[in-house]
Amino acid sequence: MNILSLESLRNCTSCQFCGAVCPKNAITIKLNRKGFYRPEVDNKLCIDCSLCVNTCYKYDKQVSITDAQDLDKTQLFAVSAKDSDLLNNTTSGGVADLLAKELILQGYHVVGVIYDFETNRASHKIAVTLDETIGFRGSKYIQPYSFDSLNTLLSNIKEQKYAFFGLPCHIYALSKYLNQHKLRDRCVLIDLFCHGCPSMHVWDKTVKMIKKKLKVEQLDKVNFRSKVYGWGRFAIEAKANGNTYFSTPLHNEFYNLFFSNQVLNDSCTDCQLRSTLAYTDIRLGDFWGKKFKNNRKGISGVSLVTTAGKLLFDSIKEQLVCETQDYNDFLPYQSWMHTYKINNQNRDSLFTLLEDPLISVEAVSKKITNERSFITKIKVLIKHILFCYFYKHSR
């Protein structure tokens, strides 16, 4: 039996680092039945070297959680790009795009997430020019395929400096490995205030629905968080053959399932990594909360953790509208310290529907809606009515 336990394979994170670090190529990364990337181990090739588990969050019993005292050692800013075109074409405040370009100028190869329209998948890719970073714009709310880029980074990190934009689980694994090999100063690590990764089946069914509505075989553009209704409205925008699809707040099947938390990766339920800044240089997210609730253009929250992160941020600061903020106005609106309540019976029935190619995303989303309490349904309806009113009168 190889050193990776069956339980860890079922409940692993989204990082895929175990495959990249394996010296014998004994671990491959594949989508499992539920629509999540999982490692598959070839027992004939595995030599039980422990490199995979030594950088795996699920085997770490001493994850460093960031408490209030540790937070005081970091800096939090609310920022937005001064460039209006950049601000309009990014998910929140545009800071990730500016950081990526600055890193290229400083000689780093930058690893970020792009969207492939042929496969309708997200994946980490390596940018070596400014133009190549444009594909990183916009959040992709699906699990990226990361194995190839991680493998390249690990093979070349001694000769080439890298910057990696990823989820907290990616950053944890990279940080552990780089520190173990005394290479941490060769890499800038930037992660996100993460909610979790939904099953790829949710996105596949959403794409199928959009294609049907647009009467096309392939999409030309996908924006997971269009600002057509304003920042923070979670509107999906897709284009093909000159036609455009927009989800509406009342009919947004993808996010209805995503924010139910019932179809996220198993490891996302009680992930400790979204509640620590111990492994990153900079963490980025949307600055949700009362302070910017009327903002329609986008505000990013930026946590500066290390000296390297602070120096990098200082190099782009003149391109931003920037305000120092208090974590008390920010963290309560993130998934920080949250554990999601999962109804296992409901989760199993949802995955039974998701795994059936003949069941539409509308049908799966309807199941979530029907199971809400009467009070919750009324709250959702009121929220939609208020949105429609304020959207109409703020244009």
FIFI-600137 format. One line per field, with one value per residue (C-alpha): residue number from 1; x, y, z. Coordinates in nm, 4 decimals. Last residue first. Layout:
i: c(NUM:...);
u: c(X:...);
v: c(Y:...);
w: c(Z:...);
This chain:
i: c(395:394:393:392:391:390:389:388:387:386:385:384:383:382:381:380:379:378:377:376:375:374:373:372:371:370:369:368:367:366:365:364:363:362:361:360:359:358:357:356:355:354:353:352:351:350:349:348:347:346:345:344:343:342:341:340:339:338:337:336:335:334:333:332:331:330:329:328:327:326:325:324:323:322:321:320:319:318:317:316:315:314:313:312:311:310:309:308:307:306:305:304:303:302:301:300:299:298:297:296:295:294:293:292:291:290:289:288:287:286:285:284:283:282:281:280:279:278:277:276:275:274:273:272:271:270:269:268:267:266:265:264:263:262:261:260:259:258:257:256:255:254:253:252:251:250:249:248:247:246:245:244:243:242:241:240:239:238:237:236:235:234:233:232:231:230:229:228:227:226:225:224:223:222:221:220:219:218:217:216:215:214:213:212:211:210:209:208:207:206:205:204:203:202:201:200:199:198:197:196:195:194:193:192:191:190:189:188:187:186:185:184:183:182:181:180:179:178:177:176:175:174:173:172:171:170:169:168:167:166:165:164:163:162:161:160:159:158:157:156:155:154:153:152:151:150:149:148:147:146:145:144:143:142:141:140:139:138:137:136:135:134:133:132:131:130:129:128:127:126:125:124:123:122:121:120:119:118:117:116:115:114:113:112:111:110:109:108:107:106:105:104:103:102:101:100:99:98:97:96:95:94:93:92:91:90:89:88:87:86:85:84:83:82:81:80:79:78:77:76:75:74:73:72:71:70:69:68:67:66:65:64:63:62:61:60:59:58:57:56:55:54:53:52:51:50:49:48:47:46:45:44:43:42:41:40:39:38:37:36:35:34:33:32:31:30:29:28:27:26:25:24:23:22:21:20:19:18:17:16:15:14:13:12:11:10:9:8:7:6:5:4:3:2:1);
u: c(-2.8252:-2.8965:-3.2784:-3.3193:-3.0465:-3.2001:-3.5443:-3.4238:-3.1964:-3.4771:-3.7056:-3.4313:-3.3574:-3.7280:-3.7517:-3.4468:-3.5853:-3.9231:-3.7564:-3.5536:-3.8682:-4.0433:-3.7500:-3.5245:-3.5617:-3.7357:-3.4477:-3.1825:-3.3933:-3.4502:-3.0748:-3.0503:-3.3369:-3.1964:-2.8544:-3.0180:-3.0388:-2.9540:-2.5817:-2.6578:-2.3631:-2.5170:-2.8440:-2.6779:-2.4498:-2.7509:-2.8921:-2.5639:-2.5451:-2.9013:-2.8255:-2.4996:-2.6570:-2.3464:-2.3022:-2.0009:-1.7208:-1.6228:-1.3029:-1.2631:-1.5308:-1.5380:-1.7911:-1.6850:-1.3217:-1.3631:-1.4837:-1.3235:-1.0044:-0.9569:-0.8682:-0.5912:-0.7120:-0.5758:-0.6797:-0.4272:-0.1634:0.0686:0.0641:0.2211:0.5789:0.4519:0.2602:0.5791:0.7619:0.4755:0.4613:0.8369:0.8208:0.5548:0.1801:0.0103:-0.3639:-0.5413:-0.9190:-1.0277:-1.3019:-1.5203:-1.7144:-2.0641:-1.9814:-2.2942:-2.2025:-1.8508:-1.8448:-2.1216:-1.9207:-1.7418:-1.3889:-1.3391:-1.0293:-0.6504:-0.3878:-0.0234:0.3007:0.1419:0.2043:0.0968:-0.2076:-0.4506:-0.8260:-0.8736:-0.6147:-0.8251:-1.0651:-1.3826:-1.6162:-1.3596:-1.1999:-1.5097:-1.5031:-1.8149:-2.1584:-2.3539:-2.2076:-2.5463:-2.3321:-2.2151:-2.5579:-2.7309:-2.4142:-2.4448:-2.8229:-2.8384:-3.2008:-3.3157:-2.9940:-2.9947:-2.7622:-2.6407:-2.6071:-2.4660:-2.4879:-2.2180:-2.1383:-2.0808:-2.0737:-2.1083:-2.1723:-2.2335:-2.3687:-2.2398:-2.3950:-2.0867:-1.9799:-2.2613:-2.5422:-2.3188:-2.0196:-1.9614:-1.8424:-1.7814:-1.6983:-1.6933:-1.6126:-1.6196:-1.8497:-1.8719:-2.1501:-2.4028:-2.7788:-2.7368:-2.9856:-2.8539:-2.4948:-2.5874:-2.7537:-2.4588:-2.2205:-2.4211:-2.4231:-2.0458:-2.0118:-2.2099:-2.0404:-1.7047:-1.7995:-1.7697:-1.4422:-1.4265:-1.4964:-1.1378:-0.9800:-0.7200:-0.3502:-0.0270:0.3112:0.6304:0.8987:1.2777:1.2933:1.1255:1.4032:1.5531:1.4437:1.2050:1.0952:1.0108:0.8149:0.6088:0.5410:0.4341:0.1958:0.0402:0.0140:-0.1791:-0.4110:-0.4669:-0.5860:-0.3514:-0.1412:0.2211:0.5230:0.8371:1.2124:1.4133:1.7280:1.6567:1.2807:1.3074:1.1792:0.9480:0.7886:0.7405:0.5690:0.3471:0.2472:0.1601:-0.0322:-0.2575:-0.5952:-0.8161:-1.1170:-1.4045:-1.5016:-1.2722:-1.1933:-1.1241:-0.7991:-0.5436:-0.5711:-0.4235:-0.1029:0.0245:0.0436:0.2973:0.5322:0.6559:0.3171:0.2853:-0.0512:-0.2796:-0.5961:-0.9655:-1.1860:-1.4479:-1.2611:-1.2525:-1.2987:-0.9923:-0.9943:-0.6717:-0.5342:-0.2047:0.1657:0.4031:0.7613:0.9484:1.1889:1.0789:0.8781:0.6870:0.6177:0.4823:0.2446:0.1114:0.0688:-0.1258:-0.3584:-0.4128:-0.5012:-0.7955:-1.0475:-1.3081:-1.3601:-1.1550:-1.2556:-1.4228:-1.1330:-0.8782:-1.0704:-1.1111:-0.7344:-0.7154:-0.7273:-0.9176:-0.7923:-0.9102:-0.6006:-0.5073:-0.1599:-0.0077:0.1505:-0.1835:-0.3241:-0.0789:-0.2153:-0.5722:-0.5017:-0.3627:-0.3846:-0.0563:-0.1395:0.0004:-0.1550:-0.0319:-0.1296:-0.4307:-0.2231:0.0023:0.3656:0.5254:0.2535:0.3802:0.7516:0.6908:0.9382:0.6913:0.8437:0.5295:0.5743:0.3882:0.1284:0.0241:-0.1514:-0.4471:-0.4656:-0.8030:-0.9509:-1.3185:-1.6276:-1.8089:-1.6864:-1.3241:-1.1389:-0.7805:-0.4359:-0.1548:0.0709:0.3516:0.5592:0.8664:0.9941:0.6457:0.6436:0.4064:0.1551:0.1436:0.0911:-0.2573:-0.3812:-0.7575:-0.7592:-0.7734:-1.0723:-1.1108:-0.7381:-0.6668:-0.9104:-0.7505:-0.4187:-0.1172:0.1850:0.1403:0.0000);
v: c(5.3653:5.4000:5.3953:5.0663:4.8907:5.0153:4.8776:4.5470:4.4892:4.5643:4.3153:4.0494:4.0963:4.0743:3.7460:3.6008:3.6994:3.5440:3.2176:3.2154:3.2569:2.9722:2.7434:2.6375:2.2867:2.4045:2.6364:2.3638:2.1265:2.4043:2.4374:2.0715:2.1086:2.4299:2.2642:2.0103:1.6338:1.4164:1.4015:1.2383:1.3057:1.6313:1.4627:1.1929:1.4658:1.6574:1.3450:1.2831:1.6432:1.6315:1.3191:1.4668:1.7932:2.0067:2.3053:2.5012:2.5838:2.9494:3.0892:3.3393:3.2830:3.6591:3.9216:3.9095:3.9515:4.3034:4.5774:4.4138:4.3768:4.7551:4.9453:5.1557:5.3240:5.2984:5.4390:5.2534:5.3112:5.4867:5.1738:4.9532:4.9302:4.9576:4.6329:4.4472:4.5873:4.4872:4.1344:4.0854:4.2179:3.9614:3.9755:4.2420:4.1790:4.3388:4.3815:4.4738:4.7236:4.7131:4.9476:4.9525:5.0793:5.1189:4.8385:4.9771:5.0277:4.7790:4.4721:4.2996:4.4005:4.1399:3.9304:3.9230:3.7661:3.8710:3.7007:3.3672:3.0823:3.2151:3.4087:3.1663:3.1216:3.0006:2.7335:2.5794:2.4145:2.2922:2.2209:2.2933:1.9480:1.7778:1.9937:2.2085:2.0789:2.1520:2.4991:2.6508:2.9346:2.7304:2.5853:2.9229:3.0569:2.8254:2.8462:3.2220:3.3026:3.5572:3.7620:3.7442:3.5460:3.7277:3.5705:3.7592:3.7074:3.8065:3.4481:3.3517:3.5504:3.4604:3.6765:3.5327:3.7852:3.7653:4.0956:4.2207:4.4921:4.6415:4.4918:4.4512:4.4016:4.0488:3.7906:3.4571:3.6240:3.3814:3.4681:3.2866:3.0003:2.6818:2.4771:2.7584:2.8077:3.0963:2.9430:2.5923:2.7057:2.8717:2.5545:2.3351:2.5827:2.5669:2.1857:2.1810:2.4413:2.2378:1.9150:2.0742:2.0371:2.3616:2.5004:2.6855:3.0289:3.1544:3.4821:3.4497:3.3679:3.5368:3.3659:3.5319:3.2709:3.2487:3.3667:3.0409:2.8261:2.6800:2.3265:2.2763:2.6390:2.5912:2.2721:2.4153:2.7417:2.5588:2.3336:2.6222:2.8399:2.5807:2.5190:2.8932:2.9210:3.0430:3.3201:3.2033:3.4230:3.2591:3.3244:3.1180:2.9043:2.7215:2.7299:2.5417:2.1893:2.2932:2.5617:2.3266:2.0649:2.3296:2.4481:2.0956:1.9957:2.3004:2.2110:2.4858:2.4276:2.6516:3.0077:3.1675:3.5211:3.7787:3.8681:3.5887:3.5899:3.9411:3.8062:3.6821:4.0379:4.1347:3.8530:3.5375:3.3996:3.0456:2.8721:2.7396:2.5838:2.6549:2.4267:2.4886:2.2419:2.4522:2.7834:2.7361:2.9776:3.1090:3.0908:3.2444:3.1561:3.4482:3.4118:3.6769:3.9333:4.2483:4.3623:4.0334:4.0894:4.4360:4.2900:4.0293:4.2853:4.5219:4.2418:4.1266:4.4834:4.5239:4.6280:4.3512:4.1079:4.2745:4.4362:4.7508:4.8290:4.7866:5.0287:5.2733:5.2909:5.4244:5.0657:4.9996:4.9389:4.8639:4.7962:4.5598:4.5473:4.2554:4.2338:4.3117:4.0008:3.7893:3.9256:3.8685:3.5034:3.3510:2.9720:2.7884:2.4320:2.1915:1.8523:1.8574:1.5410:1.6971:2.0022:1.7934:1.9028:1.6182:1.3849:1.4057:1.3869:1.0769:0.8554:0.5658:0.4228:0.4562:0.3207:-0.0106:0.1467:0.3893:0.6639:0.8667:1.2232:1.4009:1.6836:1.7188:1.6374:1.3845:1.0868:1.1958:1.4373:1.3243:1.4071:1.1540:1.0288:0.7772:1.0224:0.8790:1.1961:1.2988:1.6764:1.7595:1.4902:1.5836:1.9483:1.8844:2.1950:2.1421:1.9785:1.6104:1.4358:1.1210:1.0800:1.1502:0.8762:0.6228:0.6849:0.8152:0.6132:0.3422:0.0000);
w: c(-1.4111:-1.0411:-1.0542:-1.2424:-1.0401:-0.7150:-0.8001:-0.9460:-0.6446:-0.3995:-0.5751:-0.5754:-0.2051:-0.1293:-0.3223:-0.1462:0.1937:0.1112:0.0062:0.3278:0.5368:0.3526:0.4247:0.1419:0.0013:-0.3144:-0.4016:-0.3752:-0.5879:-0.8391:-0.8835:-0.9853:-1.2333:-1.3806:-1.4145:-1.6429:-1.5808:-1.8836:-1.8031:-1.4650:-1.2334:-1.1122:-1.0176:-0.8065:-0.6754:-0.5454:-0.3801:-0.1989:-0.0789:0.0526:0.2527:0.3752:0.4902:0.5182:0.7464:0.6298:0.8722:0.8630:1.0173:0.7294:0.4675:0.4052:0.5177:0.8848:0.7633:0.6203:0.8529:1.1568:0.9509:0.9629:0.6474:0.4913:0.1739:-0.1831:-0.5181:-0.7263:-0.9953:-0.7479:-0.5299:-0.7956:-0.6547:-0.2966:-0.3453:-0.4366:-0.1344:0.0958:-0.0410:-0.0047:0.3521:0.4298:0.4990:0.2913:0.2897:-0.0074:-0.0255:-0.3750:-0.4576:-0.7671:-0.9960:-0.8448:-0.4940:-0.2827:-0.0387:0.0088:0.3866:0.4580:0.3648:0.0810:-0.0163:-0.2876:-0.2313:-0.2348:-0.0081:-0.0293:0.0769:0.1666:0.4105:0.7505:0.6308:0.7918:0.7921:0.4323:0.5148:0.7907:0.5457:0.7170:0.4255:0.1532:0.1870:0.0491:-0.2667:-0.2869:-0.3847:-0.0637:-0.0048:-0.1085:-0.2421:-0.5409:-0.6207:-0.6420:-0.8001:-1.0997:-1.1278:-1.1587:-1.2333:-0.9729:-0.9832:-1.3646:-1.5895:-1.8984:-2.2435:-2.5409:-2.9175:-3.1674:-3.2644:-2.8993:-2.5762:-2.2089:-1.9039:-1.5567:-1.3069:-0.9514:-0.8388:-0.6521:-0.8909:-1.0963:-1.3018:-1.6102:-1.3808:-1.5090:-1.2583:-1.4287:-1.7593:-2.0503:-2.4104:-2.7442:-2.6457:-2.8527:-3.0134:-3.0397:-3.0011:-2.7531:-2.5087:-2.5704:-2.5306:-2.2005:-2.0662:-2.1653:-2.0033:-1.6795:-1.6912:-1.7250:-1.4479:-1.1968:-1.3069:-1.2241:-0.8593:-0.6668:-0.5271:-0.1941:-0.0456:-0.0753:0.0293:-0.2409:-0.2784:-0.3820:-0.3417:-0.4633:-0.5347:-0.5253:-0.1624:-0.0561:-0.2020:0.1169:0.0155:0.3083:0.2755:-0.0920:-0.0249:0.2613:0.0754:-0.2398:-0.0483:0.1477:-0.1630:-0.3609:-0.0638:-0.0172:-0.3792:-0.6478:-0.8001:-0.8237:-0.8857:-1.0170:-1.0183:-1.2678:-1.2242:-0.8982:-0.9625:-1.2929:-1.2302:-0.9460:-1.1632:-1.4573:-1.2384:-1.0820:-1.4283:-1.5425:-1.2276:-1.1892:-1.3415:-1.2024:-0.9752:-1.0787:-0.9908:-1.2450:-1.1312:-1.4005:-1.5696:-1.6016:-1.9821:-1.9833:-1.8269:-2.1639:-2.2948:-2.0272:-2.1248:-1.9458:-1.8442:-1.7045:-1.7120:-1.4395:-1.5758:-1.6071:-1.8148:-2.0809:-2.3060:-2.6214:-2.4414:-2.2179:-1.9232:-1.7716:-1.4175:-1.3112:-1.2925:-1.3455:-1.4634:-1.2681:-1.4098:-1.2270:-1.5289:-1.5214:-1.1512:-1.2264:-1.4839:-1.2418:-0.9626:-1.1881:-1.2994:-0.9407:-0.8323:-1.0693:-0.8034:-0.8367:-1.1222:-1.3932:-1.7207:-1.5888:-1.3522:-1.6321:-1.8528:-1.5644:-1.4955:-1.1381:-1.0141:-0.6937:-0.3420:0.0110:0.2197:0.5028:0.6602:0.8498:1.1966:1.3602:1.1925:1.3925:1.7208:1.6059:1.5246:1.2045:1.2193:1.1691:1.0644:1.3231:1.2454:0.8850:0.6963:0.5213:0.4249:0.2032:0.1662:0.3604:0.2293:-0.1286:-0.0510:0.1633:-0.0296:-0.0321:-0.3534:-0.5688:-0.9231:-0.8900:-0.6615:-0.9377:-0.7437:-0.8694:-0.7426:-0.7509:-0.9560:-0.8664:-1.0746:-0.8561:-1.0589:-1.0342:-1.2564:-1.2990:-1.1605:-1.1955:-0.9176:-0.9701:-1.1716:-0.9942:-0.8261:-0.6988:-0.6387:-0.9252:-0.8369:-0.4695:-0.5629:-0.7013:-0.5077:-0.4849:-0.1421:-0.0568:0.1014:-0.1063:-0.1656:0.2010:0.3070:0.0725:0.2421:0.0534:0.1703:-0.0912:0.0000);
